[in-house]
Amino acid sequence: MEEKYQLFQKRIKEAASFLRLKDFVLKKIEKPDRILKFNLPFKRDNNKVIFLDGFRVQHCNVLGPYKGGIRFSEKVSEEIISILALEMTLKCALANLPFGGGKGGLKIDPHLFSEKELKKISSLFIQKIYPFLGSDLDVPAPDLGTNEKIMLWMLKEYQKISGKKDLAVFTGKPLNFGGSHLRKEATGLGGVFLLESLLKKLNFPSLPTLAIQGFGNVGSFFAKFAFEKGFKILAISDESGGVFSSEGLNPFEIEKFLSLKKTLSQFPAEKKISNEELLSLKVDILVPAAVENVINKKNARNIKAKIIIEMANSPVDLNVDEFLKKRGILQIPDILANAGGVIVSYFEWLQNKKKQKWSRLKVKKMLKSKMVRNFERLWEFYQEKKIHPRKCAFILALLKVAQKIENKI
Ligand code: NAD
């Protein structure tokens, strides 16, 4: 992770030097505004006391309140949460949202805790950070290992301690507790809207073939919306392995199969494949929607897809970006491609603030228009500069943040 952190900082520096940013502006972006770091003593169901490491990093709020998920994962560390908070600042800026970047995390494997324990842990987490939260201050959301139920527990604890009834302090809530339509589907759906715009720009001659890695929230919704639009999905995988069909897979059938407590690799298809095989399939579009760094120095030369839509966070090792570009592979960077989730979070926040409830259709239309506009802005810049699309994304995002910093300091 240390190497990734340094490389990320290096890419930020390169984008800053392209923009000729003043030193103090870059310094402000490189360091988070605040790191809340705490130790959470917790008595388990069996009365054993354990200590959990928790973090909330507030990176930069020049564009608006800090916004970003809270993750429960064994891989949480101050460094990882800090880099993710910085990425959120860039993602919100690129998506033109009135939010800054933040991220939180607790170092636990949520699967090893009972529901009662998770509820208590969620409340304790909020007790540690609640003075720093607020709908105009810092607005958390779900992330890896957390979900709408946990957001509701957190919101209830926040309301209890602060005495405030404000729903907009958390997003990703259940629909009947101030949540928004399409919040769950938003990241996958946003990615499909972006893909459609991209194919139009490229005058892509036919409906493309796809391989999708990951069938969780992002991958499954991406697959289902892409399937509904008629795209041919040749392969899908998850951590159990993958399946391939030259005729195309139906993600709705896969979903039904998985609901019978089966694994994806058991799905009856033409061929079983490994995750590594999926990544090197001859398809038009590769969609890594699972975990980070799956495309790296070891396999970059095997990639045969023409386009990579980065739906996961950091699925491509930054070291191989230029190599892939030289090979003529077009990468659509994560901070643009998977912004659908934070965009609908923004819609949820806005609905709560205005005390409104938007229809599913309205949210869908607004998500589409935002994803398309954001993509077109980046595409224009990319066409003009011909530099790596990730660099384009960093430059456009940094420009927005930097202008505000200069005016504010
Ligand atoms: P999830 O936990 O719902 O699903 C993850 C999927 O990846 C599962 O199908 C799992 O089996 C698979 N997987 C795990 N390890 C794997 C491996 N080693 N090889 C292949 N597949 C593996 O998570 P999610 O919410 O779908 O998030 C996926 C990615 O998208 C993450 O990088 C996340 O940070 C990013 N992301 C998610 C959202 C969102 O709204 N959920 C928004 C932006 C970015």
Boltz pocket constraint, residues with backbone or C-beta under 6 A from the ligand:
constraints:
  - pocket:
      binder: B
      contacts: [[A, 144], [A, 183], [A, 184], [A, 187], [A, 213], [A, 214], [A, 215], [A, 216], [A, 217], [A, 218], [A, 219], [A, 237], [A, 238], [A, 239], [A, 240], [A, 275], [A, 289], [A, 290], [A, 291], [A, 292], [A, 311], [A, 312], [A, 313], [A, 314], [A, 338], [A, 339], [A, 341]]
      max_distance: 6.0
